């Protein structure tokens, strides 16, 4: 089932902005998984990259992804009772 936002899209709404950050994180994580798994597959099949470069790319990108996740969690809106 696709993710949907029910109601008017109001960029000033904190819940809407948090939802937007979550969707952006999911797109980033999906791109990381797809591109990285493909790069490692070709690395194992044909060895097109110099030895340490793909490890560095994966590490830096995974670190950026972890920082983005921490940012999404830290910036989540407070629950209003």
HTML snippet that shows the backbone in 3Dmol.js (N, CA, C, O; Angstrom):
<script src="https://3Dmol.org/build/3Dmol-min.js"></script>
<div id="view" style="width:600px;height:400px;position:relative"></div>
<script>
const pdb = `
ATOM      1  N   UNK A   1       0.845  -1.167   0.000  1.00  0.00           N
ATOM      2  CA  UNK A   1       0.000   0.000   0.000  1.00  0.00           C
ATOM      3  C   UNK A   1       0.898   1.241   0.000  1.00  0.00           C
ATOM      4  O   UNK A   1       1.827   1.331   0.803  1.00  0.00           O
ATOM      5  N   UNK A   2       0.631   2.183  -0.881  1.00  0.00           N
ATOM      6  CA  UNK A   2       1.486   3.371  -0.959  1.00  0.00           C
ATOM      7  C   UNK A   2       1.280   4.289   0.243  1.00  0.00           C
ATOM      8  O   UNK A   2       0.219   4.311   0.866  1.00  0.00           O
ATOM      9  N   UNK A   3       2.331   5.042   0.543  1.00  0.00           N
ATOM     10  CA  UNK A   3       2.239   6.029   1.611  1.00  0.00           C
ATOM     11  C   UNK A   3       1.478   7.228   1.068  1.00  0.00           C
ATOM     12  O   UNK A   3       1.751   7.707  -0.032  1.00  0.00           O
ATOM     13  N   UNK A   4       0.512   7.711   1.862  1.00  0.00           N
ATOM     14  CA  UNK A   4      -0.281   8.857   1.416  1.00  0.00           C
ATOM     15  C   UNK A   4      -0.408   9.865   2.540  1.00  0.00           C
ATOM     16  O   UNK A   4      -0.367   9.524   3.722  1.00  0.00           O
ATOM     17  N   UNK A   5      -0.559  11.086   2.147  1.00  0.00           N
ATOM     18  CA  UNK A   5      -0.842  12.147   3.095  1.00  0.00           C
ATOM     19  C   UNK A   5      -2.290  12.547   2.868  1.00  0.00           C
ATOM     20  O   UNK A   5      -2.662  13.002   1.786  1.00  0.00           O
ATOM     21  N   UNK A   6      -3.106  12.369   3.910  1.00  0.00           N
ATOM     22  CA  UNK A   6      -4.519  12.710   3.805  1.00  0.00           C
ATOM     23  C   UNK A   6      -4.728  14.111   4.361  1.00  0.00           C
ATOM     24  O   UNK A   6      -4.394  14.398   5.510  1.00  0.00           O
ATOM     25  N   UNK A   7      -5.269  14.947   3.551  1.00  0.00           N
ATOM     26  CA  UNK A   7      -5.485  16.328   3.956  1.00  0.00           C
ATOM     27  C   UNK A   7      -4.703  17.261   3.058  1.00  0.00           C
ATOM     28  O   UNK A   7      -3.974  16.823   2.168  1.00  0.00           O
ATOM     29  N   UNK A   8      -4.861  18.552   3.297  1.00  0.00           N
ATOM     30  CA  UNK A   8      -4.142  19.522   2.467  1.00  0.00           C
ATOM     31  C   UNK A   8      -2.645  19.507   2.781  1.00  0.00           C
ATOM     32  O   UNK A   8      -2.239  19.333   3.930  1.00  0.00           O
ATOM     33  N   UNK A   9      -1.849  19.690   1.753  1.00  0.00           N
ATOM     34  CA  UNK A   9      -0.393  19.726   1.926  1.00  0.00           C
ATOM     35  C   UNK A   9      -0.006  21.113   2.427  1.00  0.00           C
ATOM     36  O   UNK A   9       0.020  22.080   1.667  1.00  0.00           O
ATOM     37  N   UNK A  10       0.293  21.188   3.715  1.00  0.00           N
ATOM     38  CA  UNK A  10       0.667  22.458   4.325  1.00  0.00           C
ATOM     39  C   UNK A  10       2.109  22.366   4.802  1.00  0.00           C
ATOM     40  O   UNK A  10       2.368  21.709   5.810  1.00  0.00           O
ATOM     41  N   UNK A  11       3.056  22.998   4.117  1.00  0.00           N
ATOM     42  CA  UNK A  11       4.461  22.915   4.522  1.00  0.00           C
ATOM     43  C   UNK A  11       4.743  23.513   5.897  1.00  0.00           C
ATOM     44  O   UNK A  11       5.810  23.268   6.460  1.00  0.00           O
ATOM     45  N   UNK A  12       3.824  24.282   6.446  1.00  0.00           N
ATOM     46  CA  UNK A  12       4.009  24.853   7.783  1.00  0.00           C
ATOM     47  C   UNK A  12       3.634  23.866   8.886  1.00  0.00           C
ATOM     48  O   UNK A  12       4.012  24.066  10.040  1.00  0.00           O
ATOM     49  N   UNK A  13       2.904  22.816   8.557  1.00  0.00           N
ATOM     50  CA  UNK A  13       2.481  21.813   9.538  1.00  0.00           C
ATOM     51  C   UNK A  13       3.677  20.959   9.951  1.00  0.00           C
ATOM     52  O   UNK A  13       4.317  20.358   9.088  1.00  0.00           O
ATOM     53  N   UNK A  14       4.000  20.886  11.255  1.00  0.00           N
ATOM     54  CA  UNK A  14       5.164  20.107  11.689  1.00  0.00           C
ATOM     55  C   UNK A  14       5.050  18.617  11.364  1.00  0.00           C
ATOM     56  O   UNK A  14       6.052  17.972  11.053  1.00  0.00           O
ATOM     57  N   UNK A  15       3.845  18.074  11.435  1.00  0.00           N
ATOM     58  CA  UNK A  15       3.661  16.658  11.114  1.00  0.00           C
ATOM     59  C   UNK A  15       3.917  16.411   9.638  1.00  0.00           C
ATOM     60  O   UNK A  15       4.536  15.413   9.269  1.00  0.00           O
ATOM     61  N   UNK A  16       3.442  17.315   8.795  1.00  0.00           N
ATOM     62  CA  UNK A  16       3.680  17.193   7.358  1.00  0.00           C
ATOM     63  C   UNK A  16       5.168  17.282   7.049  1.00  0.00           C
ATOM     64  O   UNK A  16       5.673  16.511   6.233  1.00  0.00           O
ATOM     65  N   UNK A  17       5.881  18.211   7.688  1.00  0.00           N
ATOM     66  CA  UNK A  17       7.321  18.348   7.453  1.00  0.00           C
ATOM     67  C   UNK A  17       8.079  17.109   7.920  1.00  0.00           C
ATOM     68  O   UNK A  17       9.039  16.686   7.276  1.00  0.00           O
ATOM     69  N   UNK A  18       7.647  16.526   9.040  1.00  0.00           N
ATOM     70  CA  UNK A  18       8.296  15.305   9.520  1.00  0.00           C
ATOM     71  C   UNK A  18       8.043  14.151   8.544  1.00  0.00           C
ATOM     72  O   UNK A  18       8.949  13.376   8.235  1.00  0.00           O
ATOM     73  N   UNK A  19       6.817  14.050   8.072  1.00  0.00           N
ATOM     74  CA  UNK A  19       6.481  13.023   7.090  1.00  0.00           C
ATOM     75  C   UNK A  19       7.329  13.192   5.833  1.00  0.00           C
ATOM     76  O   UNK A  19       7.792  12.207   5.258  1.00  0.00           O
ATOM     77  N   UNK A  20       7.534  14.433   5.408  1.00  0.00           N
ATOM     78  CA  UNK A  20       8.371  14.711   4.237  1.00  0.00           C
ATOM     79  C   UNK A  20       9.820  14.273   4.479  1.00  0.00           C
ATOM     80  O   UNK A  20      10.461  13.725   3.582  1.00  0.00           O
ATOM     81  N   UNK A  21      10.333  14.512   5.686  1.00  0.00           N
ATOM     82  CA  UNK A  21      11.697  14.078   6.019  1.00  0.00           C
ATOM     83  C   UNK A  21      11.805  12.556   6.009  1.00  0.00           C
ATOM     84  O   UNK A  21      12.813  12.007   5.566  1.00  0.00           O
ATOM     85  N   UNK A  22      10.765  11.872   6.499  1.00  0.00           N
ATOM     86  CA  UNK A  22      10.774  10.405   6.498  1.00  0.00           C
ATOM     87  C   UNK A  22      10.788   9.878   5.069  1.00  0.00           C
ATOM     88  O   UNK A  22      11.546   8.961   4.754  1.00  0.00           O
ATOM     89  N   UNK A  23       9.958  10.448   4.205  1.00  0.00           N
ATOM     90  CA  UNK A  23       9.914  10.010   2.806  1.00  0.00           C
ATOM     91  C   UNK A  23      11.262  10.266   2.133  1.00  0.00           C
ATOM     92  O   UNK A  23      11.745   9.413   1.388  1.00  0.00           O
ATOM     93  N   UNK A  24      11.875  11.418   2.380  1.00  0.00           N
ATOM     94  CA  UNK A  24      13.189  11.713   1.803  1.00  0.00           C
ATOM     95  C   UNK A  24      14.236  10.726   2.297  1.00  0.00           C
ATOM     96  O   UNK A  24      15.095  10.297   1.527  1.00  0.00           O
ATOM     97  N   UNK A  25      14.173  10.361   3.577  1.00  0.00           N
ATOM     98  CA  UNK A  25      15.108   9.372   4.106  1.00  0.00           C
ATOM     99  C   UNK A  25      14.900   8.018   3.426  1.00  0.00           C
ATOM    100  O   UNK A  25      15.870   7.344   3.081  1.00  0.00           O
ATOM    101  N   UNK A  26      13.654   7.623   3.234  1.00  0.00           N
ATOM    102  CA  UNK A  26      13.376   6.332   2.585  1.00  0.00           C
ATOM    103  C   UNK A  26      13.885   6.312   1.144  1.00  0.00           C
ATOM    104  O   UNK A  26      14.408   5.294   0.690  1.00  0.00           O
ATOM    105  N   UNK A  27      13.739   7.414   0.429  1.00  0.00           N
ATOM    106  CA  UNK A  27      14.273   7.495  -0.936  1.00  0.00           C
ATOM    107  C   UNK A  27      15.796   7.392  -0.908  1.00  0.00           C
ATOM    108  O   UNK A  27      16.384   6.693  -1.733  1.00  0.00           O
ATOM    109  N   UNK A  28      16.436   8.084   0.035  1.00  0.00           N
ATOM    110  CA  UNK A  28      17.887   8.042   0.167  1.00  0.00           C
ATOM    111  C   UNK A  28      18.357   6.628   0.511  1.00  0.00           C
ATOM    112  O   UNK A  28      19.334   6.142  -0.059  1.00  0.00           O
ATOM    113  N   UNK A  29      17.661   5.969   1.442  1.00  0.00           N
ATOM    114  CA  UNK A  29      18.039   4.604   1.826  1.00  0.00           C
ATOM    115  C   UNK A  29      17.840   3.629   0.664  1.00  0.00           C
ATOM    116  O   UNK A  29      18.655   2.729   0.467  1.00  0.00           O
ATOM    117  N   UNK A  30      16.772   3.800  -0.099  1.00  0.00           N
ATOM    118  CA  UNK A  30      16.547   2.941  -1.254  1.00  0.00           C
ATOM    119  C   UNK A  30      17.604   3.120  -2.327  1.00  0.00           C
ATOM    120  O   UNK A  30      18.069   2.145  -2.918  1.00  0.00           O
ATOM    121  N   UNK A  31      17.985   4.369  -2.579  1.00  0.00           N
ATOM    122  CA  UNK A  31      19.051   4.628  -3.555  1.00  0.00           C
ATOM    123  C   UNK A  31      20.374   4.047  -3.071  1.00  0.00           C
ATOM    124  O   UNK A  31      21.129   3.476  -3.858  1.00  0.00           O
ATOM    125  N   UNK A  32      20.653   4.192  -1.782  1.00  0.00           N
ATOM    126  CA  UNK A  32      21.874   3.617  -1.203  1.00  0.00           C
ATOM    127  C   UNK A  32      21.896   2.105  -1.406  1.00  0.00           C
ATOM    128  O   UNK A  32      22.902   1.549  -1.846  1.00  0.00           O
ATOM    129  N   UNK A  33      20.793   1.445  -1.086  1.00  0.00           N
ATOM    130  CA  UNK A  33      20.742  -0.013  -1.210  1.00  0.00           C
ATOM    131  C   UNK A  33      20.892  -0.459  -2.664  1.00  0.00           C
ATOM    132  O   UNK A  33      21.650  -1.385  -2.953  1.00  0.00           O
ATOM    133  N   UNK A  34      20.183   0.188  -3.569  1.00  0.00           N
ATOM    134  CA  UNK A  34      20.218  -0.225  -4.973  1.00  0.00           C
ATOM    135  C   UNK A  34      21.580   0.033  -5.612  1.00  0.00           C
ATOM    136  O   UNK A  34      22.152  -0.857  -6.241  1.00  0.00           O
ATOM    137  N   UNK A  35      22.093   1.234  -5.454  1.00  0.00           N
ATOM    138  CA  UNK A  35      23.364   1.583  -6.100  1.00  0.00           C
ATOM    139  C   UNK A  35      24.523   0.835  -5.472  1.00  0.00           C
ATOM    140  O   UNK A  35      25.413   0.350  -6.171  1.00  0.00           O
ATOM    141  N   UNK A  36      24.511   0.742  -4.140  1.00  0.00           N
ATOM    142  CA  UNK A  36      25.608   0.072  -3.461  1.00  0.00           C
ATOM    143  C   UNK A  36      25.638  -1.425  -3.747  1.00  0.00           C
ATOM    144  O   UNK A  36      26.706  -1.992  -3.979  1.00  0.00           O
ATOM    145  N   UNK A  37      24.472  -2.067  -3.733  1.00  0.00           N
ATOM    146  CA  UNK A  37      24.468  -3.503  -4.013  1.00  0.00           C
ATOM    147  C   UNK A  37      24.895  -3.774  -5.454  1.00  0.00           C
ATOM    148  O   UNK A  37      25.598  -4.749  -5.720  1.00  0.00           O
ATOM    149  N   UNK A  38      24.472  -2.914  -6.385  1.00  0.00           N
ATOM    150  CA  UNK A  38      24.915  -3.069  -7.766  1.00  0.00           C
ATOM    151  C   UNK A  38      26.403  -2.851  -7.934  1.00  0.00           C
ATOM    152  O   UNK A  38      27.065  -3.583  -8.670  1.00  0.00           O
ATOM    153  N   UNK A  39      26.934  -1.840  -7.249  1.00  0.00           N
ATOM    154  CA  UNK A  39      28.376  -1.569  -7.339  1.00  0.00           C
ATOM    155  C   UNK A  39      29.185  -2.729  -6.769  1.00  0.00           C
ATOM    156  O   UNK A  39      30.191  -3.133  -7.352  1.00  0.00           O
ATOM    157  N   UNK A  40      28.748  -3.266  -5.629  1.00  0.00           N
ATOM    158  CA  UNK A  40      29.484  -4.391  -5.037  1.00  0.00           C
ATOM    159  C   UNK A  40      29.356  -5.649  -5.898  1.00  0.00           C
ATOM    160  O   UNK A  40      30.288  -6.450  -5.971  1.00  0.00           O
ATOM    161  N   UNK A  41      28.198  -5.823  -6.551  1.00  0.00           N
ATOM    162  CA  UNK A  41      28.026  -6.968  -7.449  1.00  0.00           C
ATOM    163  C   UNK A  41      29.025  -6.887  -8.598  1.00  0.00           C
ATOM    164  O   UNK A  41      29.708  -7.866  -8.899  1.00  0.00           O
ATOM    165  N   UNK A  42      29.113  -5.717  -9.245  1.00  0.00           N
ATOM    166  CA  UNK A  42      30.065  -5.563 -10.343  1.00  0.00           C
ATOM    167  C   UNK A  42      31.505  -5.629  -9.856  1.00  0.00           C
ATOM    168  O   UNK A  42      32.389  -6.084 -10.581  1.00  0.00           O
ATOM    169  N   UNK A  43      31.739  -5.177  -8.636  1.00  0.00           N
ATOM    170  CA  UNK A  43      33.079  -5.291  -8.054  1.00  0.00           C
ATOM    171  C   UNK A  43      33.477  -6.766  -7.953  1.00  0.00           C
ATOM    172  O   UNK A  43      34.603  -7.132  -8.287  1.00  0.00           O
ATOM    173  N   UNK A  44      32.571  -7.591  -7.503  1.00  0.00           N
ATOM    174  CA  UNK A  44      32.866  -9.020  -7.357  1.00  0.00           C
ATOM    175  C   UNK A  44      32.943  -9.732  -8.708  1.00  0.00           C
ATOM    176  O   UNK A  44      33.694 -10.696  -8.861  1.00  0.00           O
ATOM    177  N   UNK A  45      32.172  -9.263  -9.682  1.00  0.00           N
ATOM    178  CA  UNK A  45      32.158  -9.932 -10.986  1.00  0.00           C
ATOM    179  C   UNK A  45      33.351  -9.536 -11.863  1.00  0.00           C
ATOM    180  O   UNK A  45      33.970 -10.397 -12.488  1.00  0.00           O
ATOM    181  N   UNK A  46      33.679  -8.230 -11.912  1.00  0.00           N
ATOM    182  CA  UNK A  46      34.681  -7.774 -12.874  1.00  0.00           C
ATOM    183  C   UNK A  46      35.821  -6.971 -12.266  1.00  0.00           C
ATOM    184  O   UNK A  46      36.805  -6.704 -12.954  1.00  0.00           O
ATOM    185  N   UNK A  47      35.725  -6.588 -11.035  1.00  0.00           N
ATOM    186  CA  UNK A  47      36.745  -5.778 -10.347  1.00  0.00           C
ATOM    187  C   UNK A  47      37.051  -4.464 -11.074  1.00  0.00           C
ATOM    188  O   UNK A  47      38.213  -4.210 -11.394  1.00  0.00           O
ATOM    189  N   UNK A  48      36.049  -3.623 -11.344  1.00  0.00           N
ATOM    190  CA  UNK A  48      36.336  -2.392 -12.073  1.00  0.00           C
ATOM    191  C   UNK A  48      36.877  -1.255 -11.207  1.00  0.00           C
ATOM    192  O   UNK A  48      37.436  -0.296 -11.739  1.00  0.00           O
ATOM    193  N   UNK A  49      36.725  -1.340  -9.894  1.00  0.00           N
ATOM    194  CA  UNK A  49      37.142  -0.246  -9.018  1.00  0.00           C
ATOM    195  C   UNK A  49      38.501  -0.553  -8.412  1.00  0.00           C
ATOM    196  O   UNK A  49      38.820  -1.719  -8.177  1.00  0.00           O
ATOM    197  N   UNK A  50      39.303   0.464  -8.157  1.00  0.00           N
ATOM    198  CA  UNK A  50      40.530   0.231  -7.381  1.00  0.00           C
ATOM    199  C   UNK A  50      40.144  -0.304  -6.003  1.00  0.00           C
ATOM    200  O   UNK A  50      39.059  -0.002  -5.508  1.00  0.00           O
ATOM    201  N   UNK A  51      40.997  -1.074  -5.394  1.00  0.00           N
ATOM    202  CA  UNK A  51      40.662  -1.842  -4.200  1.00  0.00           C
ATOM    203  C   UNK A  51      39.979  -1.060  -3.077  1.00  0.00           C
ATOM    204  O   UNK A  51      38.885  -1.459  -2.678  1.00  0.00           O
ATOM    205  N   UNK A  52      40.538   0.015  -2.545  1.00  0.00           N
ATOM    206  CA  UNK A  52      39.874   0.605  -1.380  1.00  0.00           C
ATOM    207  C   UNK A  52      38.760   1.605  -1.701  1.00  0.00           C
ATOM    208  O   UNK A  52      38.039   2.019  -0.793  1.00  0.00           O
ATOM    209  N   UNK A  53      38.601   2.000  -2.957  1.00  0.00           N
ATOM    210  CA  UNK A  53      37.684   3.104  -3.251  1.00  0.00           C
ATOM    211  C   UNK A  53      36.226   2.772  -2.963  1.00  0.00           C
ATOM    212  O   UNK A  53      35.509   3.613  -2.420  1.00  0.00           O
ATOM    213  N   UNK A  54      35.767   1.578  -3.310  1.00  0.00           N
ATOM    214  CA  UNK A  54      34.364   1.242  -3.089  1.00  0.00           C
ATOM    215  C   UNK A  54      34.056   1.126  -1.602  1.00  0.00           C
ATOM    216  O   UNK A  54      32.960   1.482  -1.167  1.00  0.00           O
ATOM    217  N   UNK A  55      34.997   0.637  -0.829  1.00  0.00           N
ATOM    218  CA  UNK A  55      34.796   0.574   0.621  1.00  0.00           C
ATOM    219  C   UNK A  55      34.646   1.972   1.212  1.00  0.00           C
ATOM    220  O   UNK A  55      33.813   2.196   2.089  1.00  0.00           O
ATOM    221  N   UNK A  56      35.455   2.905   0.728  1.00  0.00           N
ATOM    222  CA  UNK A  56      35.357   4.280   1.208  1.00  0.00           C
ATOM    223  C   UNK A  56      34.029   4.911   0.806  1.00  0.00           C
ATOM    224  O   UNK A  56      33.391   5.589   1.612  1.00  0.00           O
ATOM    225  N   UNK A  57      33.617   4.692  -0.422  1.00  0.00           N
ATOM    226  CA  UNK A  57      32.346   5.253  -0.886  1.00  0.00           C
ATOM    227  C   UNK A  57      31.197   4.707  -0.055  1.00  0.00           C
ATOM    228  O   UNK A  57      30.320   5.458   0.371  1.00  0.00           O
ATOM    229  N   UNK A  58      31.201   3.405   0.175  1.00  0.00           N
ATOM    230  CA  UNK A  58      30.154   2.788   0.980  1.00  0.00           C
ATOM    231  C   UNK A  58      30.161   3.340   2.400  1.00  0.00           C
ATOM    232  O   UNK A  58      29.107   3.656   2.952  1.00  0.00           O
ATOM    233  N   UNK A  59      31.333   3.454   2.985  1.00  0.00           N
ATOM    234  CA  UNK A  59      31.429   3.955   4.352  1.00  0.00           C
ATOM    235  C   UNK A  59      30.968   5.390   4.504  1.00  0.00           C
ATOM    236  O   UNK A  59      30.244   5.721   5.443  1.00  0.00           O
ATOM    237  N   UNK A  60      31.389   6.245   3.581  1.00  0.00           N
ATOM    238  CA  UNK A  60      30.992   7.656   3.646  1.00  0.00           C
ATOM    239  C   UNK A  60      29.493   7.796   3.422  1.00  0.00           C
ATOM    240  O   UNK A  60      28.825   8.557   4.122  1.00  0.00           O
ATOM    241  N   UNK A  61      28.968   7.066   2.450  1.00  0.00           N
ATOM    242  CA  UNK A  61      27.541   7.153   2.163  1.00  0.00           C
ATOM    243  C   UNK A  61      26.721   6.586   3.322  1.00  0.00           C
ATOM    244  O   UNK A  61      25.695   7.162   3.682  1.00  0.00           O
ATOM    245  N   UNK A  62      27.150   5.477   3.908  1.00  0.00           N
ATOM    246  CA  UNK A  62      26.439   4.903   5.054  1.00  0.00           C
ATOM    247  C   UNK A  62      26.472   5.860   6.245  1.00  0.00           C
ATOM    248  O   UNK A  62      25.497   5.960   6.990  1.00  0.00           O
ATOM    249  N   UNK A  63      27.581   6.555   6.423  1.00  0.00           N
ATOM    250  CA  UNK A  63      27.669   7.543   7.498  1.00  0.00           C
ATOM    251  C   UNK A  63      26.696   8.694   7.252  1.00  0.00           C
ATOM    252  O   UNK A  63      26.017   9.145   8.174  1.00  0.00           O
ATOM    253  N   UNK A  64      26.629   9.166   6.014  1.00  0.00           N
ATOM    254  CA  UNK A  64      25.677  10.229   5.676  1.00  0.00           C
ATOM    255  C   UNK A  64      24.244   9.764   5.901  1.00  0.00           C
ATOM    256  O   UNK A  64      23.409  10.536   6.372  1.00  0.00           O
ATOM    257  N   UNK A  65      23.955   8.518   5.572  1.00  0.00           N
ATOM    258  CA  UNK A  65      22.622   7.962   5.787  1.00  0.00           C
ATOM    259  C   UNK A  65      22.305   7.880   7.278  1.00  0.00           C
ATOM    260  O   UNK A  65      21.184   8.184   7.686  1.00  0.00           O
ATOM    261  N   UNK A  66      23.270   7.476   8.093  1.00  0.00           N
ATOM    262  CA  UNK A  66      23.065   7.408   9.543  1.00  0.00           C
ATOM    263  C   UNK A  66      22.846   8.800  10.137  1.00  0.00           C
ATOM    264  O   UNK A  66      22.025   8.969  11.039  1.00  0.00           O
ATOM    265  N   UNK A  67      23.576   9.792   9.636  1.00  0.00           N
ATOM    266  CA  UNK A  67      23.388  11.170  10.108  1.00  0.00           C
ATOM    267  C   UNK A  67      21.995  11.672   9.734  1.00  0.00           C
ATOM    268  O   UNK A  67      21.341  12.347  10.528  1.00  0.00           O
ATOM    269  N   UNK A  68      21.547  11.344   8.532  1.00  0.00           N
ATOM    270  CA  UNK A  68      20.210  11.756   8.118  1.00  0.00           C
ATOM    271  C   UNK A  68      19.154  11.088   8.992  1.00  0.00           C
ATOM    272  O   UNK A  68      18.176  11.734   9.369  1.00  0.00           O
ATOM    273  N   UNK A  69      19.327   9.811   9.321  1.00  0.00           N
ATOM    274  CA  UNK A  69      18.380   9.118  10.193  1.00  0.00           C
ATOM    275  C   UNK A  69      18.347   9.770  11.572  1.00  0.00           C
ATOM    276  O   UNK A  69      17.270   9.985  12.129  1.00  0.00           O
ATOM    277  N   UNK A  70      19.507  10.083  12.122  1.00  0.00           N
ATOM    278  CA  UNK A  70      19.555  10.750  13.425  1.00  0.00           C
ATOM    279  C   UNK A  70      18.852  12.102  13.366  1.00  0.00           C
ATOM    280  O   UNK A  70      18.173  12.492  14.316  1.00  0.00           O
ATOM    281  N   UNK A  71      19.011  12.815  12.259  1.00  0.00           N
ATOM    282  CA  UNK A  71      18.350  14.104  12.093  1.00  0.00           C
ATOM    283  C   UNK A  71      16.833  13.946  12.031  1.00  0.00           C
ATOM    284  O   UNK A  71      16.101  14.735  12.628  1.00  0.00           O
ATOM    285  N   UNK A  72      16.365  12.936  11.316  1.00  0.00           N
ATOM    286  CA  UNK A  72      14.920  12.696  11.215  1.00  0.00           C
ATOM    287  C   UNK A  72      14.347  12.370  12.592  1.00  0.00           C
ATOM    288  O   UNK A  72      13.282  12.867  12.959  1.00  0.00           O
ATOM    289  N   UNK A  73      15.047  11.542  13.345  1.00  0.00           N
ATOM    290  CA  UNK A  73      14.564  11.165  14.675  1.00  0.00           C
ATOM    291  C   UNK A  73      14.604  12.358  15.627  1.00  0.00           C
ATOM    292  O   UNK A  73      13.660  12.574  16.388  1.00  0.00           O
ATOM    293  N   UNK A  74      15.676  13.125  15.592  1.00  0.00           N
ATOM    294  CA  UNK A  74      15.820  14.260  16.510  1.00  0.00           C
ATOM    295  C   UNK A  74      14.820  15.375  16.213  1.00  0.00           C
ATOM    296  O   UNK A  74      14.409  16.091  17.126  1.00  0.00           O
ATOM    297  N   UNK A  75      14.428  15.533  14.963  1.00  0.00           N
ATOM    298  CA  UNK A  75      13.546  16.635  14.580  1.00  0.00           C
ATOM    299  C   UNK A  75      12.080  16.242  14.535  1.00  0.00           C
ATOM    300  O   UNK A  75      11.254  17.005  14.035  1.00  0.00           O
ATOM    301  N   UNK A  76      11.741  15.070  15.046  1.00  0.00           N
ATOM    302  CA  UNK A  76      10.335  14.671  15.006  1.00  0.00           C
ATOM    303  C   UNK A  76       9.518  15.582  15.923  1.00  0.00           C
ATOM    304  O   UNK A  76       9.997  15.990  16.980  1.00  0.00           O
ATOM    305  N   UNK A  77       8.299  15.897  15.523  1.00  0.00           N
ATOM    306  CA  UNK A  77       7.493  16.819  16.332  1.00  0.00           C
ATOM    307  C   UNK A  77       7.039  16.152  17.629  1.00  0.00           C
ATOM    308  O   UNK A  77       6.868  14.935  17.701  1.00  0.00           O
ATOM    309  N   UNK A  78       6.854  16.975  18.635  1.00  0.00           N
ATOM    310  CA  UNK A  78       6.356  16.483  19.922  1.00  0.00           C
ATOM    311  C   UNK A  78       4.890  16.116  19.772  1.00  0.00           C
ATOM    312  O   UNK A  78       4.145  16.745  19.021  1.00  0.00           O
ATOM    313  N   UNK A  79       4.495  15.083  20.503  1.00  0.00           N
ATOM    314  CA  UNK A  79       3.091  14.679  20.459  1.00  0.00           C
ATOM    315  C   UNK A  79       2.261  15.663  21.263  1.00  0.00           C
ATOM    316  O   UNK A  79       2.606  16.012  22.392  1.00  0.00           O
ATOM    317  N   UNK A  80       1.175  16.099  20.673  1.00  0.00           N
ATOM    318  CA  UNK A  80       0.269  16.993  21.404  1.00  0.00           C
ATOM    319  C   UNK A  80      -0.896  16.167  21.933  1.00  0.00           C
ATOM    320  O   UNK A  80      -1.518  15.398  21.200  1.00  0.00           O
ATOM    321  N   UNK A  81      -1.172  16.340  23.196  1.00  0.00           N
ATOM    322  CA  UNK A  81      -2.258  15.562  23.829  1.00  0.00           C
ATOM    323  C   UNK A  81      -3.582  16.251  23.694  1.00  0.00           C
ATOM    324  O   UNK A  81      -4.596  15.738  24.166  1.00  0.00           O
TER     325      UNK A  81
END
`;
const viewer = $3Dmol.createViewer("view");
viewer.addModel(pdb, "pdb");
viewer.setStyle({}, {cartoon: {color: "spectrum"}});
viewer.zoomTo();
viewer.render();
</script>
